[in-house]
Amino acid sequence: GQAITDPWVSERATLCALEGPRLVAAAHLLRYGVDPAVGPSYAGTGEIAWFLAWADAGAAAAMLLAAAHTRMHTWGVTQDGVWNTGLPVGPFVGVPDVWPHIALALTTAGYQPSPDDEVVLGGTLDAVAPVGDPSLPGLVVERRLTTGLWAGNELRFAALLEGKEVGRCEIALDLSDGGALPALRQWAQLTELQVAEPWRNRGIGSWLVAHAVAWARLGGRSRLLVAAMADNAGAIRFYQRHGWEQLIYERKGWTRNAPVPLAGLTGPVPASVS
């Protein structure tokens, strides 16, 4: 659960595949240390932090991933994984379905995704009504500042009954990384929504979402993103009722099995992988 893992990295390498002067594929590799300060799930492992390639560069992508695996072998890592490749910036993780060539390259190289696929939904705030009366007598909301994994400081709306938290919703207003990603300037993100089991289906979730959306509007945001596990049909229907539709489908947590030989690959071969 540690959000900042960079201090655990003991070595880095960026590999680039070139066809003449053209950069056609690239990957950023990390090797995690083994000292006691490193989280046990990371110690001694290797990671492709991000991997990108043009859609017409399948052979180059294959050679690049083979070179990445060779580097991992040289490092002596205990596991070779591609955890959150896809877009190397912003709130997105995994390989989106709009980039099938990336998924094909990883699969061909022997990587397989975990079953934890995600659906990213999004849209305007128009369908969400203003905050109304609480759905249960005595229900109150408390605002708390928290630290988010991807978007810095977030605001948590906690639903309390007799001082006990029965639900919470967290929202991040700055997805633009302080202005570095201007395309996301108008977007907020619901990063968490949970209601305790005995209190579900009583309108608490929608009431919390209304509070979060009101905060987004106050912050000048007009659109919202939210991710749900792909097999959580109830959560997806809940968000769709609030006017948000599926934008992309992400496959996460790719790990490598047996090596795949390069023999038999067709297509242009890059001049170099460096």
Secondary structure, DSSP 8 states (H G I E B T S, - for coil): --S--GGGEEEEEEEEEEETTEEEEEEEEEEE--STTS-TTTTT-EEEEEEEE-TT-HHHHHHHHHHHHHHHHHHT-S-EEE-S-S-SSTT--SEETT-HHHHHHHHHTTEE--S--EEEEEEESTTS----S-SSTTEEEEEEEEE-SSSSEEEEEEEEETTEEEEEEEEE---STTTT-GGGTTEEEEEEEEE-GGGTTSSHHHHHHHHHHHHHHHTT--EEEEEEETT-HHHHHHHHHTT-EEEEEEE--EEE-S----TT--S---SEE-
